[in-house]
């Protein structure tokens, strides 16, 4: 999986579906939130064969915004601390604020790799969005800043969960 990701490729459908669905079967909860899965129609169909999907949220962020954020990301590997040179820079460029050790850029955050990943994502994900749009479960939220998109997502989810809880209460 690491070599696929480092080369800007997505992990093959059968591998990622098997991993995700195995973990989901082990969960005791009936509600869950997936981030980045499914990314292809084959993965979506695998998911639908095992579980009922009632809501799909698409965060529509311009690729240029994503590219800028990813290529500006630097990591202190031992601790996992993440910096962004645009909005959360270290006090000294290239140096971890806590330890003074050097920061690194992940192999999959270089401009060329990010471009390949975004192109692969676009090509594989658009059909998934159409798949879920045709099922009537797709909700899209657009923007460039988390603090502006999240309140809309949160309000939507709160309303959806409230409606589900009311339906469950009526059946009880």
Secondary structure, 3 states (H helix, E strand, C coil): CHHHHHCCCCCCHHHHHHHHHHHHHCCCCCCCCCCCCCCCHHHHHHHHHHCCCCCEEEEECCHHHHHHHHHCEEEECCCCEEEECCCECCCECCECCCCCCECECCHHHCHHHHHHHHHHHHHHHHHHHHHHHHHCCEEEEECCCHHHHHHHHHHHHHHHHHHHHHHHHHHC
